[in-house]
Amino acid sequence: MYLEIVSPEATLFSSEVDSVVVPGINGEFEMLSNHAPIVSILSEGTIKINTHSQSHLVFDELHGDVVPQADDNKVLTLKINSGTIEMNDNKLIILAD
């Protein structure tokens, strides 16, 4: 599935991913490919992005908030204060603050 994470300042992440775990207002939940369409509000917490490979990803100053997890280099993390998500047709868009 394709994931795009957008903040008020910039696009923080944009790539194909295997799965995404987000901090929902009623607890964490995970989305995989072919997930049913969903719109939800996110609470403060950490987004966990499971990638197949990081060879195509760029880690620069603009994308500095997205960091590889210490114990698993295929998992990227991003801390957010709040946000919303929309999943439809294997495209997940996260508007994060």
N, C-alpha and C positions, 0 to 999 in steps of 0.2 A: 504494500500500500504506500501511497505517497503522503508524506507529512510536511506541513509548512507551519512554522511557528513565527508569529509576527508580534512585535512589540510596538509601542507608539513611536519608537526611534528608528526601527529597522526590521528587516527580515532576519531572524536569528538562526533559523535552520530551514533547509529545504532539500529533501532527499527521499529516496525510497527507503523504507524501514520494514523490519519484520513484525514489530509490535510496539505499542506505546502504553505505559501505565501513567495515569493522571490522578491528581488529588481531587476527587469530587467532593461536593459538600456533604455527602453521606458516607464518605470513605473512598479509598483508592479503588479504581477499576481499570481493567486492561482492554485494549482494542486490538484485534488481529485483522488480517485481510478478510474481506467480505463481511465485516461487521454490519449489523443492521444500521440504517440511518439513525443518527442521534444528534441532539443539541443539548448541551448541559453547561452548567456553571461550575467553575473550578474554585477551590479554596486555596489558602496558602499551603505550600508544600513543594514537593519535587516531582518534576516530570522525568520519567525514565524511558529512554528511547533505546530499543533493542535493534541493533544493526547487524547485517550479515558481514559487513566489512567497513573499515574506516578509510580505506585507501583513497577513496574519491572525495573525502570530506576535507574542508579547509578550516583550520583553527587559527583565526587571526584576532586582532583587537576588536573588530566588529562583532565577531561571534564568540567572544571571550567568556560569556556566561554559560555556554554549552561546553561541558568538560567530560572527559572519559571517567568512568567510575574506577576507583583505585583497584578493586579486586577483579574486575572483568572489563577488558578493553573493548568489548563489543557493546557495552552499555554506556550511553551518554546520559548525563543528568543536567537538569536546568531547574534552578529554584525560582518559584514565582510567588507573588503576593496574592494574585487572583487572576481570573480569566474566564473565557468561554471557549467551548469547542463545538465544531460541527463536523460530523462524519457523514459522507455521502459518496456513493460510487467509488469506494476505495481511496478517497482523498480525505484526509483529516486536516482541518485548519484549526490552529489554536491561536487565539488572540490573548496574549499574556501581558500581565503588568508586573 
